[in-house]
Each structure stands twice: as C-alpha cells, then as structure tokens.
Amino acid sequence: MEQMIALERAQTIVLDHVRGLEPVAVACWQALGLPLAQDAVTDIDLSPFANSAMDGYAVRSADLAAATPAAPVTLAVVGHEAAGHVFEGTVGGGEAVRIMTGAPMPEGANAVVKYEVVEVLDGDGNEGSRAVFRAPAPVGDNVREAGLEAHAGEAVMHAGEVVTAAGAGLLASAGCSEVFVRRAPRVGVISLGTEIVPPDAVPQRGQIRDANASALMASVLAAGADPQFFGIAPDDEQAICSLVLEAAASCDFVITSGGASAGDYDYVTALVRREGEVLFDRISMRPGKAITFGMLRGVPFLGLSGNPAAAYVGFEMLARPALRKMRGYRELARPVQYARVEHDVPKRQERRFYNRARVGRDPLTGELAVREAHSQNSALLGTLHHANCLLMVPEGMKGYAAGDEVPCVRIDIDEGTVL
C-alpha cells in the first residue's frame, strides 16, 4: 500500500475507527474541562425559593402604589431576614421586613426596595423601626423567582457540554456532586530504533536520545488521555512485535515513532497487516508523509515518523482528534486563523505543507502577522517549542508571497475557541 491519500480522508478513516469510551463517575469539580457523558439533572428548583436580589426591604407592592417624593409612605419594620435566617411571620398591610441579598422572600411580600433609597426612622432599620418610601415598587421588583435557572427534573448541563469552573458550581447547586465523563483513553507509546537511547543515557557515536516519546506522551496528556510508555524497541522484529502487542493488549490506542528508514517500521506495519488491517500508510502532507494507521486486534494503531516535526504534525492532525472523540469532545479541530505572512513562502512539492510558524499582532498596525521558523528541518525541536501555529500551504499551490493572508492552525489554542 504505497498510494498517498489526502489528509481529510485519513482523518475520516481514523475517526471512523474510534468511539467514545465508557462513562465513569467523578466529583463535579474534577470534571473541569471535560465533556459530560450524560445529562446532569437538578433534583430541586434553582433557586429553590424566591429570594431577594439585593439588600433592602421586602414589601407589599400595593402598599407603595401611591408613594411619591411629596407624599411618601411609611411602613413598620416587623422583622429581619438574612440568608439562612427565615422570617416566620407574614408581611401584612403597612408592614415591611428588612432583608439581605439571597434571603427568601417572606410570606406576603412581593417586591424588594433597595436599602439606599429608604429613609429609616426610629431605630437601626430592623424590627421596631419605621421605613419611609418615596416611590412605588412594582410586583417582582428586585426579586429572583424560584426556579429562575432551572426547575426540578430539568437538565442544567447536557451530554457533550464541557464543564467550566462556574459549571462545577452549577452542578453542585443541582445536587450533582458526581457526574459522568468518559474515561481517559489509555495510550501506549513506543519508540523504535536501535540508535535510540533513554533521556538519562549519554548517547554514544551514532546514538540519539529518545525525545519523541516525551513529546508524544506530553501531547497525549494535553489531549486529555493517559500516556503509558512501553519502552524502546531495537531493530529486531521479535522485540518490536512483542512490545506493540503488549501495548495493544492493555491500551485503547497505540502510537509508535521512528524506524521509517531502518526497516523496522516495515516489521510493525507487517504485524498490523497480519493481526488486523492497515488502512493507510502514506498521506499527502509535509511533514508527516510516512504515517501508517490500522486496527491491531481491534485497537487503533498509529505509526509515526521518527522525525520530531513529522511525529508532532502527525499526532496533531490524526491522534489528537481521535483521542478527543474517545473522551467525548464534540470539537475536534484546532482553530484556524488568517494572518498576513511577513515573507515569501516557497513550496516545491505538490503535497500540503504545515510549516512551523509564530503568529502575533504587528506592533505598528495591530494586524495579525505570521512568520515561519528560521528552519523547517524536521529534526529540530526548538522550532516546534517556539511555534504557536502551523502555516498551511494547500496542495497544488506553489507557495505565498509576502503580504498574503494565509491560514494558520493554532496549535496553542483549544478546539472550539472562537478567535
């Protein structure tokens, strides 16, 4: 299988072969940033009772209907009500109750007049005082009705909605101390290549430290999944197959990197073909042409290049959307922003390019401007670290001229963000 396919086709294939994982219960605050797997339903009205929207006096609207600055109305203050302290009586004609913000409306009262516009006579404003009112108070004025946000039995948050910090409070007020989210996918990460040594080893001549595993595990974590490192496999078919099968037996997704030019990549591709199905092995994209995806004993497998830039772009375009789908997210694509490119961007191949770049505001014009990294060498990690976007050059285009408006995939901004 040597035919290159378009990126969109590859993305569709990957997404079609993953599913949302089973729901698990977590504390509502631990669901922060995660989509709900089920609707969250309140067991009471929110708010559970009519309450005051401000500090003031609870009154009967009819008592103040004729109040004017020239002919004010004076009411007797017969009680005091604070949040958590309930006035047990009923507000009768000619009476008012001192009330605090959030306190339940006393029986008989149907409006609240804020404290600042009331003149207090004969006391401190509480029981035994008299209060002078110089304007009418319409029914419902400064009153938050029971069930203003939701009624008992209604969903306060729907499946697929991402929980915010305020949302965690809403869930708690609805009695949803625990909610269901889809569990984090367990992702097996394996590095391929005899030349690869662990980060804590000093590489000898011809060896390199394993940078990809750390970058990929961090990317897995950022996607909301659970990375598991299964080690480094040398250029040996038995060792490679053993590690890959071990990962497939206990993980929801398996990712390998490296080996594309050493022959061991063929070993793992052959293993996937033998034990499952290879669905594609070339994408019309740079970097990231040599990418294999298939199903290995029912588990999605993604084989990435050993070049850091190619591995990163391959993960961003294929693995990250898949892992987010498994976690229950609806938004799967990074936001795209258009910016003025500051220089010419040549392209000598027909494939789609994703060039590492950085976008920001021009200090003089305030316009969005983008500049490519000083080098697009796929072995460089620093350019990836400093990039905040991938400047995309579509198939068939020869590049851009300085000043063109170009699409930038914002790899520093979460999916679904409105730019």
MARTOR-577739 format. One line per 10 residues: number of its first residue (from 1); their letters; for each residue x, y, z of C-alpha. Coordinates in steps of 0.1 Angstrom, whole numbers, plus 2048, in hexadecimal, padded with zeros to 3 digits. Example, Ala and Ser with C-alpha at 12.3 -4.5 7.8 and 13.67 -1.06 7.14 Angstrom:
<pts>
1> AS> 87B,7D3,84E ~ 889,7F5,847
</pts>
This chain:
<pts>
1> MEQMIALERA> 800,800,800 ~ 814,81E,7F3 ~ 7F9,836,7E7 ~ 7F8,857,7F9 ~ 7D6,863,805 ~ 7C9,885,80D ~ 7CB,890,832 ~ 7A5,894,835 ~ 7A0,871,828 ~ 7BA,864,842
11> QTIVLDHVRG> 7A9,877,85E ~ 787,869,854 ~ 795,846,855 ~ 7A5,84A,877 ~ 786,85A,886 ~ 76F,83F,878 ~ 784,825,88A ~ 782,834,8AD ~ 765,837,8C5 ~ 75C,849,8E5
21> LEPVAVACWQ> 768,835,903 ~ 752,829,920 ~ 746,843,939 ~ 756,845,95C ~ 74A,859,97A ~ 75F,876,987 ~ 75A,893,99F ~ 74A,8B0,98D ~ 769,8C6,993 ~ 77F,8AB,984
31> ALGLPLAQDA> 76B,8AC,964 ~ 77A,8CF,95D ~ 783,8D1,938 ~ 772,8B0,930 ~ 752,8AA,91C ~ 736,899,92F ~ 72D,876,923 ~ 709,879,930 ~ 6F0,896,936 ~ 6F3,8A4,95A
41> VTDIDLSPFA> 6D0,8A9,968 ~ 6C7,8BE,986 ~ 6B3,8AF,9A3 ~ 6A5,8D0,9AF ~ 69B,8F2,9A0 ~ 6B8,90A,99B ~ 6B4,91F,9AF ~ 69F,90A,9C6 ~ 68C,928,9D3 ~ 685,94C,9C9
51> NSAMDGYAVR> 6A0,962,9D8 ~ 6AB,986,9D9 ~ 6C3,993,9BE ~ 6D1,9AD,9D6 ~ 6D2,9BB,9F9 ~ 6B3,9CF,A01 ~ 68F,9CB,A0D ~ 676,9B0,A03 ~ 654,9C2,9FE ~ 632,9BD,9EF
61> SADLAAATPA> 630,9CF,9CE ~ 60D,9DC,9D5 ~ 618,9EF,9F4 ~ 62F,A05,9DF ~ 619,A0A,9C1 ~ 613,A2F,9CA ~ 635,A37,9D8 ~ 646,A57,9C9 ~ 662,A6E,9D5 ~ 648,A87,9E0
71> APVTLAVVGH> 631,A6D,9F1 ~ 647,A51,9FD ~ 63A,A31,A0E ~ 646,A25,A2F ~ 646,A00,A38 ~ 64E,9EF,A59 ~ 66C,9D8,A59 ~ 660,9B7,A69 ~ 67D,9A0,A63 ~ 6A0,999,A56
81> EAAGHVFEGT> 6A9,97F,A3D ~ 6CC,975,A33 ~ 6D9,958,A1E ~ 6D3,939,A33 ~ 6BC,94B,A4C ~ 697,948,A43 ~ 67C,961,A4E ~ 660,94A,A59 ~ 644,964,A58 ~ 62F,973,A3C
91> VGGGEAVRIM> 634,997,A30 ~ 613,9A8,A34 ~ 606,9CA,A29 ~ 61C,9E7,A33 ~ 639,9D0,A3C ~ 65C,9C8,A2E ~ 678,9B0,A36 ~ 69D,9B9,A35 ~ 6AC,9A0,A1C ~ 6CF,997,A11
101> TGAPMPEGAN> 6DA,98C,9EE ~ 6D2,967,9E8 ~ 6BA,964,A05 ~ 698,954,9FE ~ 67B,96B,9F8 ~ 664,96C,A16 ~ 640,962,A13 ~ 62A,97E,A07 ~ 646,993,9F8 ~ 649,996,9D2
111> AVVKYEVVEV> 664,9B0,9CC ~ 685,9BD,9DA ~ 690,9E1,9DD ~ 6B5,9E6,9DF ~ 6C3,9F3,A00 ~ 6D3,A12,9F2 ~ 6B3,A23,9E7 ~ 6A0,A1D,A08 ~ 6A1,A36,A25 ~ 6A1,A25,A47
121> LDGDGNEGSR> 68F,A34,A65 ~ 68F,A2A,A8A ~ 6AB,A10,A8B ~ 6C6,9FE,A78 ~ 6B0,9F2,A5B ~ 6A7,9D1,A6A ~ 689,9C6,A7F ~ 678,9E3,A91 ~ 684,9FD,A77 ~ 66F,A0F,A5D
131> AVFRAPAPVG> 679,A12,A39 ~ 670,A2E,A21 ~ 66A,A26,9FC ~ 667,A41,9E1 ~ 65F,A2C,9C2 ~ 64A,A0E,9B9 ~ 659,9EB,9B7 ~ 64B,9D6,99B ~ 642,9B2,9A2 ~ 662,99D,99E
141> DNVREAGLEA> 679,9BA,9A1 ~ 69C,9AE,9AC ~ 68E,98B,9B2 ~ 69E,96C,9A4 ~ 682,953,99F ~ 685,92E,9A8 ~ 691,919,98B ~ 69F,937,979 ~ 6BC,922,96C ~ 6AC,900,96A
151> HAGEAVMHAG> 68F,8EC,978 ~ 692,8CA,989 ~ 696,8AE,970 ~ 6A6,8C5,955 ~ 6C9,8C1,947 ~ 6E0,8DC,953 ~ 6FC,8CF,93C ~ 6FA,8B8,91E ~ 70F,89B,913 ~ 72C,8A8,8FE
161> EVVTAAGAGL> 72E,8CA,911 ~ 750,8D1,91F ~ 750,8D9,944 ~ 75E,8FB,94E ~ 766,907,971 ~ 745,919,973 ~ 734,8F9,965 ~ 743,8E5,981 ~ 730,8FC,999 ~ 711,8F9,985
171> LASAGCSEVF> 713,8D3,987 ~ 718,8D5,9AC ~ 6FA,8EB,9B1 ~ 6E6,8D2,99D ~ 6F0,8B6,9B5 ~ 707,8A6,99B ~ 725,8A2,9B2 ~ 730,886,99A ~ 72C,887,974 ~ 735,86F,958
181> VRRAPRVGVI> 751,875,940 ~ 761,85D,927 ~ 781,84E,935 ~ 7A2,859,928 ~ 7AF,843,90C ~ 7CE,82F,915 ~ 7E8,835,8FA ~ 806,81F,8F6 ~ 825,831,8E9 ~ 843,81E,8DA
191> SLGTEIVPPD> 863,82B,8CB ~ 873,817,8AF ~ 898,815,8A6 ~ 8B8,806,8B2 ~ 8C8,829,8B1 ~ 8B0,836,8CB ~ 8BB,838,8F0 ~ 8A8,844,90F ~ 8AA,869,918 ~ 8BF,862,937
201> AVPQRGQIRD> 8DA,850,922 ~ 8F7,861,912 ~ 8F5,859,8ED ~ 913,849,8DC ~ 91D,84E,8B8 ~ 8FF,846,8A2 ~ 8E6,848,8BE ~ 8CC,862,8C7 ~ 8B7,868,8E6 ~ 892,85F,8E4
211> ANASALMASV> 881,881,8E1 ~ 862,875,8CF ~ 855,860,8EB ~ 854,87D,903 ~ 845,894,8E9 ~ 82B,87B,8DF ~ 822,873,903 ~ 81E,898,90B ~ 808,89B,8EC ~ 7F3,87E,8F8
221> LAAGADPQFF> 7EF,88E,91A ~ 7E6,8AF,90A ~ 7CB,89E,8F6 ~ 7BA,891,916 ~ 7C7,86D,914 ~ 7DD,857,92A ~ 800,851,91B ~ 812,830,922 ~ 836,82B,916 ~ 83E,808,90C
231> GIAPDDEQAI> 863,80E,905 ~ 87B,80E,8E8 ~ 87B,7F2,8CF ~ 89C,7EB,8BC ~ 89D,7E2,897 ~ 891,7BF,89E ~ 870,7B0,892 ~ 86A,79B,8B1 ~ 871,7B8,8C9 ~ 85B,7D0,8B5
241> CSLVLEAAAS> 83E,7B8,8B2 ~ 840,7AF,8D6 ~ 83E,7D3,8E3 ~ 823,7DD,8CA ~ 80D,7BF,8D3 ~ 812,7C5,8F8 ~ 806,7E9,8F3 ~ 7E9,7DF,8DE ~ 7DE,7C6,8F9 ~ 7DA,7E0,914
251> CDFVITSGGA> 7D4,801,902 ~ 7B9,813,8EE ~ 7D1,821,8D5 ~ 7F5,81A,8CB ~ 80E,832,8BD ~ 831,82A,8B0 ~ 84B,842,8A3 ~ 86B,83C,890 ~ 879,822,879 ~ 86C,82E,858
261> SAGDYDYVTA> 88E,82C,848 ~ 89D,80F,85A ~ 886,7F3,851 ~ 876,7EC,873 ~ 859,802,86A ~ 851,7E7,850 ~ 851,7CE,86C ~ 835,7E0,87F ~ 821,7E7,860 ~ 823,7C2,856
271> LVRREGEVLF> 818,7B9,87A ~ 7F9,7D0,877 ~ 7F1,7C1,855 ~ 7F6,79E,862 ~ 7E2,7A3,882 ~ 7C9,7BC,876 ~ 7C6,7D5,85A ~ 7DB,7F1,84C ~ 7C4,80D,840 ~ 7DE,825,832
281> DRISMRPGKA> 803,82A,833 ~ 80A,84A,820 ~ 7FB,86D,823 ~ 7FF,88A,80B ~ 80D,8A0,826 ~ 82F,8AF,830 ~ 83C,8A9,849 ~ 82B,887,851 ~ 829,875,830 ~ 833,853,83E
291> ITFGMLRGVP> 816,84C,856 ~ 806,82A,85A ~ 7E4,825,86A ~ 7D1,805,86F ~ 7BF,7EF,887 ~ 7D4,7D6,89B ~ 7BF,7BC,8AC ~ 7A3,7D5,8AE ~ 7B9,7F1,8BC ~ 7C1,811,8A7
301> FLGLSGNPAA> 7E6,812,89E ~ 7F8,831,891 ~ 81C,82E,885 ~ 82E,850,883 ~ 84F,85A,874 ~ 86D,85D,88B ~ 873,881,880 ~ 866,897,89C ~ 853,8B0,886 ~ 843,894,871
311> AYVGFEMLAR> 839,881,891 ~ 82B,8A1,8A0 ~ 816,8AB,882 ~ 80A,888,87D ~ 7FF,887,8A1 ~ 7ED,8A9,89F ~ 7DB,8A0,87F ~ 7D1,87C,887 ~ 7D6,870,8AA ~ 7CB,88F,8BD
321> PALRKMRGYR> 7A8,891,8AC ~ 7A4,86B,8B2 ~ 7AC,86D,8D7 ~ 795,88A,8DC ~ 779,877,8CB ~ 780,85A,8E2 ~ 77E,872,900 ~ 75C,87F,8F4 ~ 766,8A1,8E6 ~ 751,8AF,8C9
331> ELARPVQYAR> 76A,8C8,8BC ~ 787,8B4,8AC ~ 79A,8CD,896 ~ 7B2,8E8,8A2 ~ 7A6,90B,899 ~ 7B3,91A,879 ~ 7BD,93F,878 ~ 7C6,954,85A ~ 7E4,96B,85C ~ 7FA,97F,845
341> VEHDVPKRQE> 81A,96D,83D ~ 839,982,841 ~ 84E,972,826 ~ 84C,95B,808 ~ 844,937,80E ~ 850,921,7F2 ~ 844,8FD,7ED ~ 854,8E5,7D5 ~ 83E,8C6,7DA ~ 819,8BF,7D3
351> RRFYNRARVG> 812,8B3,7F6 ~ 801,8C8,810 ~ 81B,8DA,826 ~ 817,8E1,84B ~ 834,8F8,854 ~ 83E,901,877 ~ 837,926,87D ~ 82D,940,896 ~ 810,958,893 ~ 80B,978,8A6
361> RDPLTGELAV> 800,99D,8A4 ~ 814,9B5,88F ~ 81F,9D0,8A9 ~ 81A,9EC,88F ~ 7F9,9E2,87E ~ 7E9,9CA,897 ~ 7E4,9B1,87B ~ 7EA,98C,87F ~ 80B,983,870 ~ 81D,962,86D
371> REAHSQNSAL> 841,958,868 ~ 84F,936,861 ~ 869,926,878 ~ 88D,92D,86C ~ 88F,909,860 ~ 876,8EE,857 ~ 88E,8D2,85D ~ 879,8B6,86A ~ 893,8AB,884 ~ 893,8CC,897
381> LGTLHHANCL> 87F,8CD,8B7 ~ 885,8F2,8C0 ~ 871,8FE,8A3 ~ 854,8E9,8AF ~ 857,8F5,8D2 ~ 856,91A,8C7 ~ 83B,916,8AD ~ 817,91E,8B5 ~ 808,915,894 ~ 80D,900,874
391> LMVPEGMKGY> 80C,915,855 ~ 7F9,901,83C ~ 801,901,816 ~ 7E6,8EC,804 ~ 7ED,8D2,7E9 ~ 7F2,8E0,7C7 ~ 7FE,903,7D3 ~ 822,90E,7CC ~ 823,922,7EC ~ 81B,945,7F8
401> AAGDEVPCVR> 829,968,7F1 ~ 831,980,80E ~ 811,992,818 ~ 7F9,975,80F ~ 7DE,96B,828 ~ 7E6,947,832 ~ 7D5,92D,847 ~ 7E6,925,868 ~ 7DC,906,87D ~ 7DE,913,8A1
411> IDIDEGTVL> 7EF,8F6,8B4 ~ 7EF,90C,8D4 ~ 7C9,910,8D5 ~ 7AF,8F7,8DF ~ 796,8E9,8C6 ~ 775,8FC,8C5 ~ 785,91D,8CF ~ 776,93A,8BB ~ 792,951,8AF
</pts>
